[in-house]
Amino acid sequence: MNQNLSSTADASVKEVKLPISIKVIMIDLDGTLLDTADDLALAANLMLKDLGLPEQSTSTIRSYIGKGIQKLVKRTLTGQLDGEPDAALFAQALPLYEKHYANNLSVNTRPYPGVLEGIKIMQQAGFKLACITNKAEAFTLPLLRSTGLYEQFEIVLSGDSLPKKKPDPMPLTHICKHFDVQPHEALLIGDSLNDAIAARAAGCHVFCVPYGYNEGRNVYELDCDAIVETLIEASKLISK
């Protein structure tokens, strides 16, 4: 870590008194719990092959991750974060992507180091756990089951579980109501601007991990309460 990043991270940690007192922990999926980039890229390149278009590198497609599959497909087709492909091409591409991703959900996807251990520590400490993701339920639940994470969460909210998804605060406030806690009693752990915006809008605490996607941007620029290298580290910065 260079000095500038370290200083930024330290400044983020000092903004809130640690450890923070919470009751509920909400955790993002892609880029926080699971490293899904290789399989997302695999599906994208199979889609491009079907369309007769040139394949792209995993690192390039990795920078497109963060706002759901529709956005990922649009970015893959245009090569731009905010690009809009031809409507007919997109209509042809999206079902191809969804088919290939469904068939390749867990080829290379694995939990990040410290995830399973960190979750176990949090459970033993008595925290309530929820998973909040923008990924569609049709992909979320099979992924959580295949990686042994599904049973670890009392509730899972996917991108199509509610009318709105992150960065809207709705999923976070829904979780708070589910567990009957106030927003300041809940923590979101994520890897992206979406997570930081949603948490701040909901009035929840937020930690960010530096190993995720964040659309290729620097996670140390995010407005969060702490940068944590692993979920194990996160467990040391919270108390009930």
N, C-alpha and C positions, 0 to 999 in steps of 0.2 A: 504494500500500500504506500503510495507516495505521500509526502507531507501535506499537500493540499487536501487530499481525500481524507486523511486522518484528522486534520483540523476540522473539516466539515462534519465528519462523523462525530467527533468529540462535542462540537457545538450542538448537534442534534440531541445527544444524550443529556446535555446539561439543561435543556429546555424544560425537562420534567424531572421531578424528584424520583429517583429510583431506589429500591424497587417500587413499582406501582402496585396499588391494591386493586385487584380485579376479581371477578367470579367466573367470567366466560371468556374463552379463547376461540376466535374465529380464524381459520387458516385458509389461505388461497391454495389453489391446486397447481396449475401449470407454473413452473418456475419457482415454486415455494415448497410444495410437498413432493412433486414429481418432475423429473427431467423428461419432458415429452417432446423436446425439439426434434430429435432424430426421426421419430415416427410422424410428426406433423410434416416434416420436410419430405419424408418418404412418400406420404400420400400426395403432397403437392407435386412432386416430380412425376408420380404415376399419372396424375391428372394432366400435367403438361404433355407427357408422352402421348396420352390418348388424344389430346388436342393437336398434336403435331407441332408443339412449341418446344423451344430449347429448355433443358433442365437448368436448375439453379443450385447454387451451393447451399449446404445446410446452414452456414453462417449467415448468408443473405436471408434465407427464409426465417431463421431465428429472429432476425430484426423485425420481422413482420408480425410476430406473436404478441398478443396482449389485448386484443379487442374482439375476440371471438373468431369463429371459423369463416363467417361471411367476409369479414374484413381481411382475414388472412388470404382468402381466395382472391379478393379484389387487388390486394397488394402484390400477390404473386403474378397476377395477370398484367398489371401495369408497371410494376417495379417502383411504385411510389406509395408512401404511407397514406396519402389522402387521394390517391388516384381513383377514377371511376372508369372501369372497363366498358366496352360495348355491351349493352344490355343483353343482347342475344348470346354473346359469348359467355357472359357471366351466368346466364340461365342454363347454358349447356355445361359449364364448368362446375358449378356448385354441387349438383348431384353426383358428378364423377368424384369430386373430392370426398364427399361424405361416404360414398361407397368404399373408396380406397382406405380412408381413415378407419372406418368401422372394421375393415378386414386386417388392419395392421396396428391396432390400438396399443398393443403391448409387446411389440417385437423388440424394441430397445428401451422402452420406458421403464425407469426404476426410481424408487424414492431417493432423494438426495441424502448424502451422509448426515447422520445425526437426526433424521426425521423420526424413525421408529423409536429411537432411544429417547428423544425429546418428548414425543407424545406420551410415552410410558411414564416419564417423570411428571408430566402435567396431570395425567390421570391419577397417579398415586398421591399427588398433592391435593386432589379433590376439585380440580377445575372442570367445568363443563366445556365440552369441545364441539365445535361446529365446523363444517367445511363450506366455504362460499366461493363459487367459481362462475365465470361467464360461459364456461363450456356447456353445451346442451346436455340434458340429462341422459340422452341416448348414448352418449360417450362417457359422461362422468361416472355413472354407476358401474358399468363394466370395468372401467379403469381402476376405480377404487377397490373393487372386488378382486381383480386380477393381481393387484399389488399388495393385498392384505390390509388395506387401510379402511375399508368400508365399515367394519364393525367398531372402529375406534371413535366414530363420531355419533353423537346422539341425533344430530340432524344434518342433512346435506341439502344445500340450496344450489341449484344449477342455474345457468343463464336463462332458462325458460321456465323456471319454477314460479316466478312472480312477474307482474307486468313490466317491471323495470329491473335492470341489473347494474352492477358497478360500472361507472363511477357514481351512479345514483345511490343515495344512502338507504333506499328501501330494503335491500337484503339484510343490512346490518340492523336496522331498527326492527325488522321482523324477528331476527334472532334474539334481540334484547327482550322483545315482548314474549317470545316463546319461553325464555328462561326466567321471565319476570324480574329483570334487572334493569337498572338505569344505564344509559349509554356510557357514562364514565366508568362503569363497572365492567366494561367489555374491552377486549383488545383484539385488533385484527393484525395478523401477521401476513405480509404479502411481499411482492417484489416489484410493484409497478406504480406509476402515477395514478392509475385507476384506483388502486387500493388506498393510497394516501388521500386522494380527493374524497372517496366514499367515507372513509373513517372520520375525516375532519368534518364533513357535512353532517354525519350522524352524531357527532360528539363523542366518538369512541377514541381510545388510544390506538396507536398504530406503530408497529415495528416493521422494518423492511430488511430483507435478506439481500446481499450483494451478488448472489450467484444466479439470479433469475434472468428474466428477459427484458422487461421494461422498454420494449420496442427499440432496443439497442442504445438506450440513453443511460447516462450515469445515475445510478441509484442514490448516490450521495447528494444529489441535488434535490431530492424529494423532501417534503415537509413531513418528517416522522419523529417519533419520540426516541428512537434508537435504531442503529444499524446493528443487526445481529448476524454473526457468521453462520450460526446453526440454530435449530430449535432448542438444542441443549443450552446454548448461551441465553436464548430468550427465557428459558425456564428459571434462570438465575436472576432475572431482572423483574420478576413478578412475585406477588404474595397475595394471600387471601385476606 
